[in-house]
């Protein structure tokens, strides 16, 4: 597909933001521990730890959201979709996706304006450290822009690719096929994961799966 390469690049970018988020989390743990030690043991608190870590919390919440969405690991309430049929879930998923993309587009637009204004006017935090405000504001267009792009067109292309891989008997999301044994019969169950958290398992007869990695009955 024409969009396969851009989608792959986007997925690598989202993964990079996630890895940087892990580095940020480790940095926060170290600096907060250091600041608490200096504050309560040596009575010499730092002037930068609280300010920097407050902005890094924004990074963890915003910049890593696209990769979490890409892997379907956001916390969700499934009471309504679980009570619907397949067609109802598809319609609801489309509505949620459209509303989410519109919201992300608005935040990306406004966040970009805020970051540009803060950079143009040299806005800084009124503190001894004086963090430039365009740095935290700049996280908004990047993070929400990536989150919105995860659904259009990346989500549709990735969904098609996963359907194709599942149909061929390949593992779609790194979850290996499950071997299910019964008296006189062995079947393979693949996670039914196509862009959303799994709702169950699809059982496939090994004799009808054309994949070099599948298991065969004796």
C-alpha positions as CSV (number, residue, x, y, z in Angstrom):
1,X,0.0,0.0,0.0
2,X,1.1,3.6,-0.7
3,X,0.7,4.6,2.9
4,X,2.7,1.6,4.3
5,X,6.0,3.5,4.5
6,X,4.7,6.7,6.1
7,X,2.8,4.6,8.6
8,X,5.9,2.6,9.5
9,X,7.9,5.8,10.0
10,X,5.1,7.2,12.2
11,X,5.1,4.0,14.3
12,X,8.9,4.4,14.7
13,X,8.5,8.0,15.7
14,X,5.8,7.1,18.3
15,X,8.0,4.4,19.7
16,X,10.8,6.8,20.0
17,X,8.6,9.2,22.0
18,X,7.7,6.2,24.2
19,X,11.4,5.3,24.8
20,X,12.2,8.9,25.6
21,X,9.3,8.7,28.1
22,X,11.0,5.9,29.9
23,X,14.2,7.9,30.1
24,X,12.2,10.8,31.4
25,X,10.6,8.7,34.1
26,X,14.0,7.4,35.3
27,X,15.3,11.0,35.3
28,X,12.3,12.1,37.4
29,X,12.8,9.3,39.9
30,X,16.5,10.2,40.4
31,X,16.0,14.0,40.6
32,X,13.0,13.8,42.9
33,X,14.9,11.4,45.2
34,X,17.9,13.8,45.1
35,X,15.7,16.8,45.9
36,X,14.0,15.1,48.8
37,X,17.3,14.0,50.2
38,X,18.8,17.5,50.0
39,X,15.6,19.1,51.3
40,X,15.0,16.9,54.4
41,X,18.4,15.7,55.3
42,X,20.7,18.6,54.4
43,X,18.2,21.5,54.4
44,X,19.4,22.6,51.0
45,X,16.6,22.0,48.4
46,X,17.2,22.5,44.7
47,X,15.7,25.4,42.8
48,X,15.0,23.4,39.7
49,X,13.7,19.9,40.5
50,X,10.1,20.8,41.2
51,X,9.8,23.0,38.1
52,X,11.4,20.6,35.7
53,X,9.6,17.5,36.9
54,X,6.2,19.3,36.7
55,X,6.8,19.9,33.0
56,X,8.1,16.3,32.5
57,X,4.8,15.0,33.9
58,X,3.2,16.8,30.9
59,X,5.7,14.9,28.6
60,X,4.7,11.5,30.1
61,X,1.0,12.3,29.7
62,X,1.0,13.8,26.2
63,X,4.1,12.7,24.3
64,X,3.7,9.0,24.9
65,X,-0.1,8.8,24.3
66,X,0.3,8.0,20.6
67,X,2.3,4.8,21.2
68,X,0.0,3.7,24.0
69,X,-2.9,4.2,21.6
70,X,-1.1,2.4,18.8
71,X,-0.8,-0.7,21.1
72,X,-4.4,-0.4,22.3
73,X,-3.3,0.0,26.0
74,X,-5.2,3.1,27.0
75,X,-7.7,2.5,29.9
76,X,-11.2,2.2,28.4
77,X,-14.7,1.6,29.6
78,X,-16.3,-1.1,27.5
79,X,-19.8,-1.3,29.0
80,X,-21.4,0.3,25.9
81,X,-19.5,-1.5,23.2
82,X,-19.8,-4.9,24.9
83,X,-23.5,-4.5,24.8
84,X,-23.5,-3.9,21.0
85,X,-23.2,-6.2,18.0
86,X,-20.3,-6.1,15.6
87,X,-21.9,-3.4,13.4
88,X,-22.7,-1.3,16.4
89,X,-19.1,-1.5,17.7
90,X,-17.8,-0.5,14.3
91,X,-20.0,2.6,14.2
92,X,-19.2,3.5,17.7
93,X,-15.5,3.1,17.0
94,X,-15.7,5.3,14.0
95,X,-17.6,8.0,15.9
96,X,-15.0,7.9,18.7
97,X,-12.2,8.1,16.2
98,X,-13.6,11.1,14.4
99,X,-14.4,13.0,17.6
100,X,-10.9,12.2,18.9
101,X,-9.2,13.3,15.7
102,X,-11.1,16.6,15.8
103,X,-10.2,17.2,19.4
104,X,-6.5,16.4,18.7
105,X,-6.6,18.7,15.7
106,X,-7.9,21.6,17.8
107,X,-5.3,21.1,20.6
108,X,-2.5,20.7,18.0
109,X,-3.5,24.0,16.4
110,X,-3.9,26.0,19.6
111,X,-0.9,24.4,21.2
112,X,1.2,25.4,18.2
113,X,0.0,29.0,18.4
114,X,0.8,29.1,22.1
115,X,4.3,27.6,21.6
116,X,5.0,30.1,18.8
117,X,3.9,33.1,20.8
118,X,5.9,32.0,23.8
119,X,9.0,31.7,21.6
120,X,8.4,35.0,19.8
121,X,7.9,37.0,23.0
122,X,10.5,35.1,25.1
123,X,8.1,33.9,27.8
124,X,9.7,32.2,30.8
125,X,8.5,30.8,34.1
126,X,8.7,33.4,36.9
127,X,11.2,31.4,38.9
128,X,14.9,31.2,39.6
129,X,15.4,28.6,37.0
130,X,13.2,30.4,34.4
131,X,12.2,27.6,32.0
132,X,11.3,28.9,28.5
133,X,7.5,28.4,28.1
134,X,7.8,27.3,24.5
135,X,9.3,24.0,25.7
136,X,6.3,22.7,27.6
137,X,3.8,24.4,25.1
138,X,5.6,22.7,22.3
139,X,4.7,19.3,23.7
140,X,1.0,19.9,22.9
141,X,1.2,20.1,19.1
142,X,3.7,17.2,18.9
143,X,1.9,14.9,21.3
144,X,-1.7,15.6,20.3
145,X,-0.7,15.7,16.6
146,X,0.8,12.2,16.9
147,X,-2.2,11.0,18.8
148,X,-4.6,12.3,16.1
149,X,-2.4,10.8,13.3
150,X,-2.5,7.4,14.9
151,X,-6.1,7.1,13.7
152,X,-6.0,8.8,10.3
153,X,-4.6,7.2,8.2
154,X,-2.2,5.1,10.4
155,X,-5.0,3.3,12.2
156,X,-6.8,2.2,9.1
157,X,-3.6,1.0,7.3
158,X,-2.4,-0.8,10.4
159,X,-5.8,-2.4,10.8
160,X,-5.8,-3.7,7.2
161,X,-2.2,-5.0,7.7
162,X,-3.2,-6.9,10.9
163,X,-6.2,-8.4,9.3
164,X,-4.1,-9.6,6.5
165,X,-1.5,-11.1,8.9
166,X,-4.2,-12.8,11.0
167,X,-5.8,-14.3,7.9
168,X,-2.4,-15.8,6.9
169,X,-1.9,-17.3,10.4
170,X,0.8,-14.8,11.5
171,X,1.0,-13.4,15.0
172,X,-0.5,-9.8,14.6
173,X,0.8,-8.1,17.8
174,X,3.6,-10.2,19.1
175,X,1.3,-12.5,21.0
176,X,2.1,-16.1,19.9
177,X,-0.6,-18.5,18.7
178,X,-2.2,-20.5,21.5
179,X,-2.2,-24.3,21.1
180,X,-5.5,-25.7,22.3
181,X,-5.6,-29.4,23.0
182,X,-8.7,-31.6,23.1
183,X,-9.1,-35.4,22.8
184,X,-8.3,-36.3,19.3
185,X,-7.9,-32.7,18.1
186,X,-5.4,-29.9,18.3
187,X,-6.3,-26.3,17.2
188,X,-4.5,-23.0,17.2
189,X,-6.2,-19.9,18.7
190,X,-5.0,-16.5,17.5
191,X,-5.8,-13.3,19.4
192,X,-8.6,-11.4,17.7
193,X,-6.8,-8.1,17.8
194,X,-7.3,-5.6,15.0
195,X,-6.5,-2.2,16.3
196,X,-8.5,-2.7,19.5
197,X,-8.1,-4.7,22.7
198,X,-8.9,-8.3,22.2
199,X,-12.5,-9.4,22.7
200,X,-11.8,-13.1,22.4
201,X,-9.9,-15.8,20.5
202,X,-10.4,-17.0,17.0
203,X,-9.8,-20.8,16.7
204,X,-8.2,-22.0,13.5
205,X,-7.6,-25.6,12.4
206,X,-3.9,-26.0,11.9
207,X,-4.5,-28.0,8.7
208,X,-6.1,-24.8,7.1
209,X,-3.4,-22.3,8.2
210,X,-0.8,-21.6,5.5
211,X,2.2,-20.3,7.6
212,X,5.7,-21.7,8.0
213,X,5.5,-21.1,11.7
214,X,2.2,-22.9,12.5
215,X,2.0,-26.3,14.2
216,X,0.8,-29.4,12.5
217,X,-1.0,-32.4,13.9
218,X,0.8,-35.7,13.8
